[in-house]
């Protein structure tokens, strides 16, 4: 059966001399692996250069094996931010790695696809910092790892001041339950409210949120611990140059 769908290239590598194998995140089929036979022979069926920061339309043949044959690829949108903004390009590359690492083959999630598309659009005009945090928090929400920030995740009591956050438990801890959790760390009300706002607010209103330098650094550490614990991203480096007052390092994801 022949299928057609939109998708983003998550990663790609050459196969033999003329062909290409790519991991694609599609809207209806989720993550797939496809082979583009004869891609480097200027076949008219492949009008797209298959850039990492582009939206394409693919025609492919779903199979029971891991790699599907892709017979056609048309470029629909080529985002300009990688050519005009190095930091935005690094952030966009990080988004692709997160989706590739977290999503399994054929795990369909239209919300994740739309989030990736919306984030690429936002990198054209919004501040990289906001796009970065909005993507990470909404990605956790849409992929089923949404942190619980409304009540204590252990005893379910309502939280006032003095709450703690546990990456291992996946949410807030009240002072009474704090001794039971080794990794619980204090979280400010500002950061908690900011994450809740991002979780519950749609585009483009979500970008109205602003961070203080202190809240920004606290959120960065919190998200880094959460991603490292739940996704084992020890080899993925969060782009710390986005933090206020820090210079861009010579190399970063």
C-alpha positions, 0 to 999 in steps of 0.5 A: 500500500502506498501512503503519503504524509508530511514529515521532518528529517531527524537525521540522515546518512549516506547508503552506498554511493547513490542512496540515502537512509533517513529517520523521519518524523511524520504527522500520521505515522510517527517516526519512520526510517526510510531509504531513498534509492538513487537520491544522489542520481538527481532523480526527479522524484526527489525534488527536496534536498532533505535538509534537517530544518525543512518540512517535506511531503513523502510518498512511501511504502509501509512495511513490516520491517524497520526501513521503508522505501520512500519513492517521492519527496517534495519540499514544502517549507525550508525554514530560514533560521539555520542560515541567519541565526547560529544559536537558533540552528543549534536549538533546532538541532537539539529539538530534532535529537530530543524527538529522535531519542524519545519517540519510538518507531511508528509511535504516532503523536500528532501533538509532537509533530505540531510542536516541532513545526510550531517551534521551527516557525517560532525560531524565525521570530521569537527569542530562542530562550522562550522557544527552548523552554516552551518546547521542552515543557510542552514536549514533556506534556505531550509525550506523557511525562508532564510534571505534577505541579498542582499538588504533592505527588506523594500525599496529594495535598495542596501545596503552599509555600516551601514546595520541593521538586523531585525529578525521580518522582516527577513533580512537586513534594510538600515539606512533610514528604520532603524527607522521603525523597532524596533528590527533592530540591526547593523550587520557587513559586515563580518557576512553578507558575511559569511551567504551569503557564507553559503547560496550559497555554497555547500558541502564540499566547505562551510566548508572552511569558517572561523570565527573570535571570534567577528563574531562568537558571533555576528552570534550566537546572530543573529541566536538565535533571528531569530529562537526564533522569527520565530519558537518559540524555547524559550525552545530550548537552542542554544549550547553556549559552542561552542562560543570561550572562553566559557566552556561547561555547565553541561547541554545543548541541 
